Amino acid sequence: MKSKLIFYLIISSVMLSSCAFFSKEENTTSVARVNNHYLSREELSEQISSNLSEMDSTVAARNYIQNWARDKLFLDRAKLNLPQEQQSYFRDLSKRYEEQLFKKAYKDALIEKQLKIQIDSSEIASYYQDNKSNFKLNEDLVQLRYLQLDKKMKSLRDIKREFVRFNAEDMLSLQEKSLEFKSLSLNDSIWVRVTDVVKEFEENKGIQLEKSEISKANSFLEFENESDLFYFYSKDFLKRNDEAPLSYVRPTIEQILLNKKKINISKIIDKEITKDATKNNEFKVY
């Protein structure tokens, strides 16, 4: 009901100097015309949000019609006034662009069909070993674990001992107590950026960490605020320009190998398509 009212309001109130609404005899499905271009009720309706009030809907519809009319007028004036040579160039350019889109979409589909998404781990390791010198860090990295716990928590001494020693039994014990901690991260096999650690503790924990404090391998730190106690253990550290560890650059290597596979498959497709066309009598050279 609302959409009908909108269109009735538009038909009765919107007047454009450059275009006019059709009468029922001309076109009952259109609300505006510019030369041979028609703006349908359906197209206009799709551009007007159903969440608008009747007044806002009318304003939005009027603005859309004016913009639509201006666009079509510019298009027609361009076709009328631009040199035919330039217009032919644009049409040829448009045709070639359309052809490129079709070809790319089809070729990409063929590549994806043949491509193995999973890259073998041995390929990744081999590529890393052969190109180690190319993977240099441009920032400091650290492997760490931490605990945030209430100062009033019981057995703080035992928790601290387990956290520092951190053998298999200690890890299991701390994981079993995880619900008692305010926050924790015990996976110290992951390399993270030192700047991210400093930012995380400053913004979300209220702790000012210095890069120098956490940039030491096998170092334990203890911090506190009014209510909480923090245990922090830096397991290992790598500085800028060191060789990047495999685990850190693995996603990059996977993407490199994936792109190489895509290029190889693309070359095969280029060769096979003409071979198949010749075989099926679709392609001949006279």
Rosetta constraint file for C-alpha pairs under 8 A:
AtomPair CA 1 CA 5 HARMONIC 6.36 0.50
AtomPair CA 2 CA 6 HARMONIC 6.23 0.50
AtomPair CA 2 CA 54 HARMONIC 7.50 0.50
AtomPair CA 3 CA 7 HARMONIC 6.39 0.50
AtomPair CA 3 CA 45 HARMONIC 7.19 0.50
AtomPair CA 4 CA 8 HARMONIC 6.25 0.50
AtomPair CA 5 CA 9 HARMONIC 6.11 0.50
AtomPair CA 6 CA 10 HARMONIC 6.16 0.50
AtomPair CA 6 CA 54 HARMONIC 6.67 0.50
AtomPair CA 6 CA 57 HARMONIC 6.74 0.50
AtomPair CA 6 CA 58 HARMONIC 6.07 0.50
AtomPair CA 7 CA 11 HARMONIC 6.02 0.50
AtomPair CA 7 CA 31 HARMONIC 7.96 0.50
AtomPair CA 7 CA 41 HARMONIC 7.55 0.50
AtomPair CA 8 CA 12 HARMONIC 6.12 0.50
AtomPair CA 9 CA 13 HARMONIC 5.87 0.50
AtomPair CA 9 CA 14 HARMONIC 7.82 0.50
AtomPair CA 9 CA 58 HARMONIC 6.91 0.50
AtomPair CA 10 CA 14 HARMONIC 5.22 0.50
AtomPair CA 10 CA 58 HARMONIC 6.39 0.50
AtomPair CA 10 CA 61 HARMONIC 7.27 0.50
AtomPair CA 10 CA 62 HARMONIC 7.06 0.50
AtomPair CA 11 CA 21 HARMONIC 6.74 0.50
AtomPair CA 11 CA 31 HARMONIC 6.73 0.50
AtomPair CA 14 CA 62 HARMONIC 6.35 0.50
AtomPair CA 15 CA 19 HARMONIC 7.90 0.50
AtomPair CA 15 CA 20 HARMONIC 6.58 0.50
AtomPair CA 15 CA 21 HARMONIC 7.86 0.50
AtomPair CA 16 CA 20 HARMONIC 5.99 0.50
AtomPair CA 16 CA 66 HARMONIC 7.26 0.50
AtomPair CA 18 CA 34 HARMONIC 7.47 0.50
AtomPair CA 18 CA 69 HARMONIC 7.32 0.50
AtomPair CA 19 CA 32 HARMONIC 6.71 0.50
AtomPair CA 19 CA 33 HARMONIC 5.80 0.50
AtomPair CA 19 CA 34 HARMONIC 5.40 0.50
AtomPair CA 19 CA 69 HARMONIC 6.80 0.50
AtomPair CA 20 CA 32 HARMONIC 5.72 0.50
AtomPair CA 20 CA 33 HARMONIC 6.08 0.50
AtomPair CA 20 CA 34 HARMONIC 7.70 0.50
AtomPair CA 21 CA 30 HARMONIC 7.59 0.50
AtomPair CA 21 CA 31 HARMONIC 5.26 0.50
AtomPair CA 21 CA 32 HARMONIC 4.42 0.50
AtomPair CA 21 CA 33 HARMONIC 6.36 0.50
AtomPair CA 22 CA 26 HARMONIC 5.67 0.50
AtomPair CA 22 CA 27 HARMONIC 5.87 0.50
AtomPair CA 22 CA 28 HARMONIC 7.25 0.50
AtomPair CA 22 CA 30 HARMONIC 6.79 0.50
AtomPair CA 22 CA 31 HARMONIC 6.39 0.50
AtomPair CA 22 CA 32 HARMONIC 6.29 0.50
AtomPair CA 22 CA 33 HARMONIC 7.03 0.50
AtomPair CA 23 CA 27 HARMONIC 6.52 0.50
AtomPair CA 23 CA 28 HARMONIC 7.01 0.50
AtomPair CA 24 CA 28 HARMONIC 4.73 0.50
AtomPair CA 29 CA 40 HARMONIC 5.76 0.50
AtomPair CA 29 CA 41 HARMONIC 6.05 0.50
AtomPair CA 30 CA 38 HARMONIC 6.25 0.50
AtomPair CA 30 CA 39 HARMONIC 5.45 0.50
AtomPair CA 30 CA 40 HARMONIC 4.13 0.50
AtomPair CA 30 CA 41 HARMONIC 5.51 0.50
AtomPair CA 31 CA 38 HARMONIC 7.75 0.50
AtomPair CA 31 CA 39 HARMONIC 5.90 0.50
AtomPair CA 31 CA 40 HARMONIC 5.92 0.50
AtomPair CA 31 CA 41 HARMONIC 5.96 0.50
AtomPair CA 32 CA 38 HARMONIC 6.04 0.50
AtomPair CA 32 CA 39 HARMONIC 5.22 0.50
AtomPair CA 32 CA 40 HARMONIC 7.40 0.50
AtomPair CA 32 CA 65 HARMONIC 7.36 0.50
AtomPair CA 33 CA 37 HARMONIC 5.63 0.50
AtomPair CA 33 CA 38 HARMONIC 4.73 0.50
AtomPair CA 33 CA 39 HARMONIC 6.27 0.50
AtomPair CA 33 CA 69 HARMONIC 7.73 0.50
AtomPair CA 34 CA 38 HARMONIC 6.66 0.50
AtomPair CA 34 CA 69 HARMONIC 6.27 0.50
AtomPair CA 34 CA 72 HARMONIC 6.68 0.50
AtomPair CA 34 CA 73 HARMONIC 6.88 0.50
AtomPair CA 37 CA 72 HARMONIC 7.25 0.50
AtomPair CA 39 CA 43 HARMONIC 6.76 0.50
AtomPair CA 39 CA 44 HARMONIC 7.13 0.50
AtomPair CA 39 CA 65 HARMONIC 7.99 0.50
AtomPair CA 40 CA 44 HARMONIC 6.40 0.50
AtomPair CA 41 CA 45 HARMONIC 5.97 0.50
AtomPair CA 42 CA 46 HARMONIC 6.29 0.50
AtomPair CA 43 CA 47 HARMONIC 6.74 0.50
AtomPair CA 44 CA 48 HARMONIC 6.75 0.50
AtomPair CA 44 CA 61 HARMONIC 6.95 0.50
AtomPair CA 44 CA 64 HARMONIC 7.61 0.50
AtomPair CA 44 CA 65 HARMONIC 7.88 0.50
AtomPair CA 47 CA 61 HARMONIC 7.82 0.50
AtomPair CA 47 CA 64 HARMONIC 7.76 0.50
AtomPair CA 48 CA 52 HARMONIC 7.87 0.50
AtomPair CA 48 CA 57 HARMONIC 6.41 0.50
AtomPair CA 48 CA 60 HARMONIC 6.67 0.50
AtomPair CA 48 CA 61 HARMONIC 6.60 0.50
AtomPair CA 49 CA 57 HARMONIC 7.43 0.50
AtomPair CA 52 CA 56 HARMONIC 5.73 0.50
AtomPair CA 52 CA 57 HARMONIC 5.58 0.50
AtomPair CA 53 CA 57 HARMONIC 5.88 0.50
AtomPair CA 54 CA 58 HARMONIC 6.20 0.50
AtomPair CA 55 CA 59 HARMONIC 6.41 0.50
AtomPair CA 56 CA 60 HARMONIC 6.03 0.50
AtomPair CA 57 CA 61 HARMONIC 6.00 0.50
AtomPair CA 58 CA 62 HARMONIC 6.13 0.50
AtomPair CA 59 CA 63 HARMONIC 6.22 0.50
AtomPair CA 60 CA 64 HARMONIC 6.17 0.50
AtomPair CA 61 CA 65 HARMONIC 6.19 0.50
AtomPair CA 62 CA 66 HARMONIC 6.26 0.50
AtomPair CA 63 CA 67 HARMONIC 6.20 0.50
AtomPair CA 64 CA 68 HARMONIC 5.96 0.50
AtomPair CA 65 CA 69 HARMONIC 5.99 0.50
AtomPair CA 66 CA 70 HARMONIC 6.12 0.50
AtomPair CA 67 CA 71 HARMONIC 6.14 0.50
AtomPair CA 68 CA 72 HARMONIC 6.33 0.50
AtomPair CA 69 CA 73 HARMONIC 6.05 0.50
AtomPair CA 70 CA 74 HARMONIC 6.16 0.50
AtomPair CA 71 CA 75 HARMONIC 6.26 0.50
AtomPair CA 72 CA 76 HARMONIC 6.16 0.50
AtomPair CA 73 CA 77 HARMONIC 6.03 0.50
AtomPair CA 74 CA 78 HARMONIC 5.95 0.50
AtomPair CA 75 CA 79 HARMONIC 6.28 0.50
AtomPair CA 76 CA 80 HARMONIC 6.12 0.50
AtomPair CA 77 CA 81 HARMONIC 5.97 0.50
AtomPair CA 78 CA 82 HARMONIC 5.45 0.50
AtomPair CA 79 CA 87 HARMONIC 7.24 0.50
AtomPair CA 82 CA 86 HARMONIC 6.73 0.50
AtomPair CA 82 CA 87 HARMONIC 6.68 0.50
AtomPair CA 83 CA 87 HARMONIC 6.37 0.50
AtomPair CA 84 CA 88 HARMONIC 6.00 0.50
AtomPair CA 85 CA 89 HARMONIC 6.27 0.50
AtomPair CA 86 CA 90 HARMONIC 6.31 0.50
AtomPair CA 87 CA 91 HARMONIC 6.22 0.50
AtomPair CA 88 CA 92 HARMONIC 6.08 0.50
AtomPair CA 89 CA 93 HARMONIC 6.03 0.50
AtomPair CA 90 CA 94 HARMONIC 6.03 0.50
AtomPair CA 91 CA 95 HARMONIC 6.11 0.50
AtomPair CA 92 CA 96 HARMONIC 6.16 0.50
AtomPair CA 93 CA 97 HARMONIC 6.13 0.50
AtomPair CA 94 CA 98 HARMONIC 6.16 0.50
AtomPair CA 95 CA 99 HARMONIC 6.23 0.50
AtomPair CA 96 CA 100 HARMONIC 6.17 0.50
AtomPair CA 97 CA 101 HARMONIC 6.29 0.50
AtomPair CA 98 CA 102 HARMONIC 6.37 0.50
AtomPair CA 99 CA 103 HARMONIC 6.14 0.50
AtomPair CA 100 CA 104 HARMONIC 5.93 0.50
AtomPair CA 101 CA 105 HARMONIC 6.05 0.50
AtomPair CA 102 CA 106 HARMONIC 6.22 0.50
AtomPair CA 103 CA 107 HARMONIC 5.99 0.50
AtomPair CA 104 CA 108 HARMONIC 5.88 0.50
AtomPair CA 105 CA 109 HARMONIC 6.23 0.50
AtomPair CA 106 CA 110 HARMONIC 6.39 0.50
AtomPair CA 107 CA 111 HARMONIC 6.19 0.50
AtomPair CA 107 CA 266 HARMONIC 7.62 0.50
AtomPair CA 108 CA 112 HARMONIC 6.12 0.50
AtomPair CA 109 CA 113 HARMONIC 6.17 0.50
AtomPair CA 110 CA 114 HARMONIC 6.55 0.50
AtomPair CA 111 CA 115 HARMONIC 5.86 0.50
AtomPair CA 111 CA 262 HARMONIC 6.50 0.50
AtomPair CA 111 CA 265 HARMONIC 6.28 0.50
AtomPair CA 111 CA 266 HARMONIC 6.64 0.50
AtomPair CA 112 CA 116 HARMONIC 7.95 0.50
AtomPair CA 114 CA 265 HARMONIC 7.65 0.50
AtomPair CA 115 CA 261 HARMONIC 7.34 0.50
AtomPair CA 115 CA 262 HARMONIC 7.13 0.50
AtomPair CA 115 CA 265 HARMONIC 7.81 0.50
AtomPair CA 117 CA 258 HARMONIC 7.69 0.50
AtomPair CA 119 CA 123 HARMONIC 7.07 0.50
AtomPair CA 119 CA 124 HARMONIC 7.35 0.50
AtomPair CA 119 CA 254 HARMONIC 6.41 0.50
AtomPair CA 119 CA 257 HARMONIC 7.42 0.50
AtomPair CA 119 CA 258 HARMONIC 7.21 0.50
AtomPair CA 120 CA 124 HARMONIC 6.65 0.50
AtomPair CA 121 CA 125 HARMONIC 6.21 0.50
AtomPair CA 122 CA 126 HARMONIC 5.99 0.50
AtomPair CA 123 CA 127 HARMONIC 6.08 0.50
AtomPair CA 124 CA 128 HARMONIC 6.12 0.50
AtomPair CA 124 CA 250 HARMONIC 7.16 0.50
AtomPair CA 124 CA 253 HARMONIC 6.37 0.50
AtomPair CA 124 CA 254 HARMONIC 6.68 0.50
AtomPair CA 124 CA 257 HARMONIC 7.83 0.50
AtomPair CA 125 CA 129 HARMONIC 6.22 0.50
AtomPair CA 125 CA 246 HARMONIC 7.62 0.50
AtomPair CA 126 CA 130 HARMONIC 6.26 0.50
AtomPair CA 127 CA 131 HARMONIC 6.11 0.50
AtomPair CA 127 CA 253 HARMONIC 7.53 0.50
AtomPair CA 128 CA 132 HARMONIC 5.46 0.50
AtomPair CA 128 CA 246 HARMONIC 6.83 0.50
AtomPair CA 128 CA 253 HARMONIC 7.46 0.50
AtomPair CA 131 CA 135 HARMONIC 7.11 0.50
AtomPair CA 132 CA 243 HARMONIC 6.89 0.50
AtomPair CA 132 CA 244 HARMONIC 7.89 0.50
AtomPair CA 133 CA 243 HARMONIC 6.84 0.50
AtomPair CA 135 CA 243 HARMONIC 5.84 0.50
AtomPair CA 135 CA 244 HARMONIC 5.48 0.50
AtomPair CA 135 CA 249 HARMONIC 7.66 0.50
AtomPair CA 136 CA 240 HARMONIC 7.62 0.50
AtomPair CA 136 CA 241 HARMONIC 5.09 0.50
AtomPair CA 136 CA 242 HARMONIC 5.64 0.50
AtomPair CA 136 CA 243 HARMONIC 4.68 0.50
AtomPair CA 136 CA 244 HARMONIC 5.34 0.50
AtomPair CA 137 CA 239 HARMONIC 7.32 0.50
AtomPair CA 137 CA 240 HARMONIC 5.09 0.50
AtomPair CA 137 CA 241 HARMONIC 4.78 0.50
AtomPair CA 137 CA 242 HARMONIC 5.60 0.50
AtomPair CA 137 CA 243 HARMONIC 6.15 0.50
AtomPair CA 137 CA 244 HARMONIC 5.34 0.50
AtomPair CA 138 CA 240 HARMONIC 5.12 0.50
AtomPair CA 138 CA 241 HARMONIC 5.95 0.50
AtomPair CA 139 CA 193 HARMONIC 7.03 0.50
AtomPair CA 139 CA 194 HARMONIC 7.97 0.50
AtomPair CA 139 CA 239 HARMONIC 6.59 0.50
AtomPair CA 139 CA 240 HARMONIC 4.61 0.50
AtomPair CA 139 CA 241 HARMONIC 7.54 0.50
AtomPair CA 140 CA 193 HARMONIC 5.99 0.50
AtomPair CA 140 CA 194 HARMONIC 5.75 0.50
AtomPair CA 140 CA 195 HARMONIC 7.80 0.50
AtomPair CA 140 CA 237 HARMONIC 7.53 0.50
AtomPair CA 140 CA 238 HARMONIC 5.72 0.50
AtomPair CA 140 CA 239 HARMONIC 4.34 0.50
AtomPair CA 140 CA 240 HARMONIC 5.02 0.50
AtomPair CA 141 CA 191 HARMONIC 5.99 0.50
AtomPair CA 141 CA 192 HARMONIC 5.38 0.50
AtomPair CA 141 CA 193 HARMONIC 4.55 0.50
AtomPair CA 141 CA 194 HARMONIC 5.40 0.50
AtomPair CA 141 CA 237 HARMONIC 5.82 0.50
AtomPair CA 141 CA 238 HARMONIC 5.11 0.50
AtomPair CA 141 CA 239 HARMONIC 6.35 0.50
AtomPair CA 141 CA 240 HARMONIC 7.96 0.50
AtomPair CA 142 CA 191 HARMONIC 5.50 0.50
AtomPair CA 142 CA 192 HARMONIC 5.50 0.50
AtomPair CA 142 CA 193 HARMONIC 6.32 0.50
AtomPair CA 142 CA 194 HARMONIC 6.03 0.50
AtomPair CA 142 CA 214 HARMONIC 7.77 0.50
AtomPair CA 142 CA 215 HARMONIC 7.04 0.50
AtomPair CA 142 CA 234 HARMONIC 6.84 0.50
AtomPair CA 142 CA 235 HARMONIC 7.46 0.50
AtomPair CA 142 CA 236 HARMONIC 5.77 0.50
AtomPair CA 142 CA 237 HARMONIC 4.46 0.50
AtomPair CA 142 CA 238 HARMONIC 6.31 0.50
AtomPair CA 143 CA 188 HARMONIC 5.17 0.50
AtomPair CA 143 CA 189 HARMONIC 6.09 0.50
AtomPair CA 143 CA 190 HARMONIC 5.80 0.50
AtomPair CA 143 CA 191 HARMONIC 4.95 0.50
AtomPair CA 143 CA 192 HARMONIC 6.44 0.50
AtomPair CA 143 CA 234 HARMONIC 6.01 0.50
AtomPair CA 143 CA 235 HARMONIC 5.34 0.50
AtomPair CA 143 CA 236 HARMONIC 5.18 0.50
AtomPair CA 143 CA 237 HARMONIC 6.43 0.50
AtomPair CA 144 CA 186 HARMONIC 7.74 0.50
AtomPair CA 144 CA 187 HARMONIC 7.47 0.50
AtomPair CA 144 CA 188 HARMONIC 4.70 0.50
AtomPair CA 144 CA 189 HARMONIC 7.67 0.50
AtomPair CA 144 CA 190 HARMONIC 7.78 0.50
AtomPair CA 144 CA 191 HARMONIC 7.96 0.50
AtomPair CA 144 CA 232 HARMONIC 7.33 0.50
AtomPair CA 144 CA 233 HARMONIC 5.59 0.50
AtomPair CA 144 CA 234 HARMONIC 4.53 0.50
AtomPair CA 144 CA 235 HARMONIC 5.40 0.50
AtomPair CA 144 CA 236 HARMONIC 7.29 0.50
AtomPair CA 145 CA 184 HARMONIC 7.61 0.50
AtomPair CA 145 CA 185 HARMONIC 5.26 0.50
AtomPair CA 145 CA 186 HARMONIC 4.78 0.50
AtomPair CA 145 CA 187 HARMONIC 6.30 0.50
AtomPair CA 145 CA 188 HARMONIC 5.25 0.50
AtomPair CA 145 CA 232 HARMONIC 6.08 0.50
AtomPair CA 145 CA 233 HARMONIC 5.44 0.50
AtomPair CA 145 CA 234 HARMONIC 6.83 0.50
AtomPair CA 145 CA 235 HARMONIC 7.72 0.50
AtomPair CA 146 CA 184 HARMONIC 5.62 0.50
AtomPair CA 146 CA 185 HARMONIC 5.39 0.50
AtomPair CA 146 CA 186 HARMONIC 6.47 0.50
AtomPair CA 146 CA 230 HARMONIC 7.03 0.50
AtomPair CA 146 CA 231 HARMONIC 5.35 0.50
AtomPair CA 146 CA 232 HARMONIC 4.42 0.50
AtomPair CA 146 CA 233 HARMONIC 6.23 0.50
AtomPair CA 147 CA 181 HARMONIC 7.11 0.50
AtomPair CA 147 CA 182 HARMONIC 7.89 0.50
AtomPair CA 147 CA 183 HARMONIC 6.14 0.50
AtomPair CA 147 CA 184 HARMONIC 4.49 0.50
AtomPair CA 147 CA 185 HARMONIC 6.65 0.50
AtomPair CA 147 CA 186 HARMONIC 7.98 0.50
AtomPair CA 147 CA 230 HARMONIC 5.60 0.50
AtomPair CA 147 CA 231 HARMONIC 5.10 0.50
AtomPair CA 147 CA 232 HARMONIC 6.69 0.50
AtomPair CA 148 CA 181 HARMONIC 6.07 0.50
AtomPair CA 148 CA 182 HARMONIC 5.42 0.50
AtomPair CA 148 CA 183 HARMONIC 5.12 0.50
AtomPair CA 148 CA 184 HARMONIC 6.06 0.50
AtomPair CA 148 CA 228 HARMONIC 6.60 0.50
AtomPair CA 148 CA 229 HARMONIC 5.77 0.50
AtomPair CA 148 CA 230 HARMONIC 4.67 0.50
AtomPair CA 148 CA 231 HARMONIC 6.68 0.50
AtomPair CA 149 CA 153 HARMONIC 7.14 0.50
AtomPair CA 149 CA 180 HARMONIC 7.62 0.50
AtomPair CA 149 CA 181 HARMONIC 4.89 0.50
AtomPair CA 149 CA 182 HARMONIC 5.33 0.50
AtomPair CA 149 CA 183 HARMONIC 7.18 0.50
AtomPair CA 149 CA 228 HARMONIC 5.62 0.50
AtomPair CA 149 CA 229 HARMONIC 5.35 0.50
AtomPair CA 149 CA 230 HARMONIC 6.57 0.50
AtomPair CA 150 CA 181 HARMONIC 7.33 0.50
AtomPair CA 150 CA 182 HARMONIC 7.24 0.50
AtomPair CA 150 CA 227 HARMONIC 6.21 0.50
AtomPair CA 150 CA 228 HARMONIC 4.71 0.50
AtomPair CA 150 CA 229 HARMONIC 6.05 0.50
AtomPair CA 151 CA 227 HARMONIC 6.00 0.50
AtomPair CA 151 CA 228 HARMONIC 5.30 0.50
AtomPair CA 151 CA 229 HARMONIC 5.61 0.50
AtomPair CA 155 CA 159 HARMONIC 6.28 0.50
AtomPair CA 156 CA 160 HARMONIC 6.06 0.50
AtomPair CA 157 CA 161 HARMONIC 6.25 0.50
AtomPair CA 158 CA 162 HARMONIC 6.23 0.50
AtomPair CA 159 CA 163 HARMONIC 6.03 0.50
AtomPair CA 159 CA 174 HARMONIC 7.38 0.50
AtomPair CA 160 CA 164 HARMONIC 6.19 0.50
AtomPair CA 160 CA 231 HARMONIC 7.43 0.50
AtomPair CA 161 CA 165 HARMONIC 6.01 0.50
AtomPair CA 162 CA 166 HARMONIC 5.36 0.50
AtomPair CA 162 CA 167 HARMONIC 7.69 0.50
AtomPair CA 162 CA 170 HARMONIC 4.89 0.50
AtomPair CA 162 CA 171 HARMONIC 7.39 0.50
AtomPair CA 162 CA 173 HARMONIC 7.89 0.50
AtomPair CA 162 CA 174 HARMONIC 7.40 0.50
AtomPair CA 163 CA 170 HARMONIC 6.93 0.50
AtomPair CA 163 CA 171 HARMONIC 7.60 0.50
AtomPair CA 163 CA 174 HARMONIC 7.52 0.50
AtomPair CA 163 CA 231 HARMONIC 7.83 0.50
AtomPair CA 164 CA 220 HARMONIC 7.14 0.50
AtomPair CA 164 CA 233 HARMONIC 7.13 0.50
AtomPair CA 165 CA 170 HARMONIC 7.28 0.50
AtomPair CA 166 CA 170 HARMONIC 5.03 0.50
AtomPair CA 166 CA 171 HARMONIC 5.67 0.50
AtomPair CA 167 CA 171 HARMONIC 6.14 0.50
AtomPair CA 168 CA 172 HARMONIC 6.34 0.50
AtomPair CA 169 CA 173 HARMONIC 6.13 0.50
AtomPair CA 170 CA 174 HARMONIC 6.16 0.50
AtomPair CA 171 CA 175 HARMONIC 6.15 0.50
AtomPair CA 171 CA 186 HARMONIC 7.78 0.50
AtomPair CA 172 CA 176 HARMONIC 6.20 0.50
AtomPair CA 173 CA 177 HARMONIC 6.50 0.50
AtomPair CA 174 CA 178 HARMONIC 6.13 0.50
AtomPair CA 177 CA 181 HARMONIC 7.08 0.50
AtomPair CA 178 CA 183 HARMONIC 7.98 0.50
AtomPair CA 178 CA 184 HARMONIC 7.44 0.50
AtomPair CA 188 CA 235 HARMONIC 6.86 0.50
AtomPair CA 190 CA 247 HARMONIC 7.68 0.50
AtomPair CA 190 CA 248 HARMONIC 7.91 0.50
AtomPair CA 191 CA 247 HARMONIC 7.71 0.50
AtomPair CA 191 CA 248 HARMONIC 6.37 0.50
AtomPair CA 192 CA 196 HARMONIC 7.27 0.50
AtomPair CA 192 CA 197 HARMONIC 7.49 0.50
AtomPair CA 193 CA 197 HARMONIC 6.59 0.50
AtomPair CA 194 CA 198 HARMONIC 6.30 0.50
AtomPair CA 194 CA 211 HARMONIC 6.81 0.50
AtomPair CA 194 CA 214 HARMONIC 7.78 0.50
AtomPair CA 194 CA 215 HARMONIC 7.77 0.50
AtomPair CA 195 CA 199 HARMONIC 6.15 0.50
AtomPair CA 195 CA 211 HARMONIC 7.62 0.50
AtomPair CA 196 CA 200 HARMONIC 5.99 0.50
AtomPair CA 197 CA 201 HARMONIC 6.25 0.50
AtomPair CA 198 CA 202 HARMONIC 6.13 0.50
AtomPair CA 198 CA 208 HARMONIC 7.32 0.50
AtomPair CA 198 CA 209 HARMONIC 5.56 0.50
AtomPair CA 198 CA 210 HARMONIC 7.12 0.50
AtomPair CA 198 CA 211 HARMONIC 7.10 0.50
AtomPair CA 199 CA 203 HARMONIC 5.94 0.50
AtomPair CA 200 CA 204 HARMONIC 5.66 0.50
AtomPair CA 200 CA 205 HARMONIC 7.10 0.50
AtomPair CA 201 CA 205 HARMONIC 4.70 0.50
AtomPair CA 201 CA 206 HARMONIC 6.17 0.50
AtomPair CA 201 CA 207 HARMONIC 5.32 0.50
AtomPair CA 201 CA 208 HARMONIC 6.85 0.50
AtomPair CA 201 CA 209 HARMONIC 7.06 0.50
AtomPair CA 202 CA 206 HARMONIC 4.86 0.50
AtomPair CA 202 CA 207 HARMONIC 4.89 0.50
AtomPair CA 202 CA 208 HARMONIC 5.30 0.50
AtomPair CA 202 CA 209 HARMONIC 7.11 0.50
AtomPair CA 203 CA 207 HARMONIC 7.93 0.50
AtomPair CA 206 CA 225 HARMONIC 7.91 0.50
AtomPair CA 207 CA 223 HARMONIC 7.70 0.50
AtomPair CA 207 CA 224 HARMONIC 7.95 0.50
AtomPair CA 207 CA 225 HARMONIC 7.71 0.50
AtomPair CA 209 CA 213 HARMONIC 6.96 0.50
AtomPair CA 209 CA 214 HARMONIC 7.78 0.50
AtomPair CA 210 CA 214 HARMONIC 7.02 0.50
AtomPair CA 211 CA 215 HARMONIC 5.96 0.50
AtomPair CA 212 CA 216 HARMONIC 7.43 0.50
AtomPair CA 213 CA 221 HARMONIC 7.94 0.50
AtomPair CA 214 CA 219 HARMONIC 7.56 0.50
AtomPair CA 214 CA 234 HARMONIC 6.08 0.50
AtomPair CA 215 CA 234 HARMONIC 7.46 0.50
AtomPair CA 215 CA 237 HARMONIC 5.90 0.50
AtomPair CA 216 CA 234 HARMONIC 6.55 0.50
AtomPair CA 216 CA 236 HARMONIC 6.90 0.50
AtomPair CA 216 CA 237 HARMONIC 6.04 0.50
AtomPair CA 217 CA 234 HARMONIC 5.63 0.50
AtomPair CA 217 CA 235 HARMONIC 5.22 0.50
AtomPair CA 217 CA 236 HARMONIC 4.16 0.50
AtomPair CA 217 CA 237 HARMONIC 5.37 0.50
AtomPair CA 218 CA 233 HARMONIC 6.97 0.50
AtomPair CA 218 CA 234 HARMONIC 5.50 0.50
AtomPair CA 218 CA 235 HARMONIC 4.67 0.50
AtomPair CA 218 CA 236 HARMONIC 6.23 0.50
AtomPair CA 219 CA 233 HARMONIC 5.71 0.50
AtomPair CA 219 CA 234 HARMONIC 5.23 0.50
AtomPair CA 219 CA 235 HARMONIC 6.85 0.50
AtomPair CA 220 CA 231 HARMONIC 7.43 0.50
AtomPair CA 220 CA 232 HARMONIC 5.78 0.50
AtomPair CA 220 CA 233 HARMONIC 4.49 0.50
AtomPair CA 220 CA 234 HARMONIC 6.47 0.50
AtomPair CA 221 CA 231 HARMONIC 6.08 0.50
AtomPair CA 221 CA 232 HARMONIC 4.98 0.50
AtomPair CA 221 CA 233 HARMONIC 6.22 0.50
AtomPair CA 222 CA 229 HARMONIC 7.40 0.50
AtomPair CA 222 CA 230 HARMONIC 5.60 0.50
AtomPair CA 222 CA 231 HARMONIC 4.86 0.50
AtomPair CA 222 CA 232 HARMONIC 6.12 0.50
AtomPair CA 223 CA 229 HARMONIC 6.02 0.50
AtomPair CA 223 CA 230 HARMONIC 4.97 0.50
AtomPair CA 223 CA 231 HARMONIC 6.72 0.50
AtomPair CA 224 CA 228 HARMONIC 5.62 0.50
AtomPair CA 224 CA 229 HARMONIC 4.46 0.50
AtomPair CA 224 CA 230 HARMONIC 5.79 0.50
AtomPair CA 225 CA 229 HARMONIC 6.74 0.50
AtomPair CA 238 CA 242 HARMONIC 6.39 0.50
AtomPair CA 244 CA 248 HARMONIC 6.66 0.50
AtomPair CA 244 CA 249 HARMONIC 6.69 0.50
AtomPair CA 245 CA 249 HARMONIC 6.59 0.50
AtomPair CA 246 CA 250 HARMONIC 5.61 0.50
AtomPair CA 249 CA 253 HARMONIC 6.29 0.50
AtomPair CA 250 CA 254 HARMONIC 6.09 0.50
AtomPair CA 251 CA 255 HARMONIC 6.30 0.50
AtomPair CA 252 CA 256 HARMONIC 6.29 0.50
AtomPair CA 253 CA 257 HARMONIC 6.14 0.50
AtomPair CA 254 CA 258 HARMONIC 5.99 0.50
AtomPair CA 255 CA 259 HARMONIC 6.09 0.50
AtomPair CA 256 CA 260 HARMONIC 6.29 0.50
AtomPair CA 257 CA 261 HARMONIC 6.24 0.50
AtomPair CA 258 CA 262 HARMONIC 6.27 0.50
AtomPair CA 259 CA 263 HARMONIC 6.24 0.50
AtomPair CA 260 CA 264 HARMONIC 6.29 0.50
AtomPair CA 261 CA 265 HARMONIC 6.10 0.50
AtomPair CA 262 CA 266 HARMONIC 5.99 0.50
AtomPair CA 263 CA 267 HARMONIC 6.31 0.50
AtomPair CA 264 CA 268 HARMONIC 6.39 0.50
AtomPair CA 265 CA 269 HARMONIC 6.19 0.50
AtomPair CA 266 CA 270 HARMONIC 6.24 0.50
AtomPair CA 267 CA 271 HARMONIC 6.46 0.50
AtomPair CA 268 CA 272 HARMONIC 6.08 0.50
AtomPair CA 269 CA 273 HARMONIC 5.94 0.50
AtomPair CA 270 CA 274 HARMONIC 7.16 0.50
AtomPair CA 271 CA 275 HARMONIC 6.48 0.50
AtomPair CA 272 CA 276 HARMONIC 5.93 0.50
AtomPair CA 273 CA 277 HARMONIC 6.11 0.50
AtomPair CA 274 CA 278 HARMONIC 6.07 0.50
AtomPair CA 274 CA 283 HARMONIC 7.22 0.50
AtomPair CA 275 CA 279 HARMONIC 6.24 0.50
AtomPair CA 276 CA 280 HARMONIC 6.13 0.50
AtomPair CA 277 CA 281 HARMONIC 6.05 0.50
AtomPair CA 277 CA 282 HARMONIC 4.73 0.50
AtomPair CA 277 CA 283 HARMONIC 5.24 0.50
AtomPair CA 278 CA 282 HARMONIC 5.78 0.50
AtomPair CA 278 CA 283 HARMONIC 4.79 0.50
AtomPair CA 278 CA 284 HARMONIC 6.45 0.50
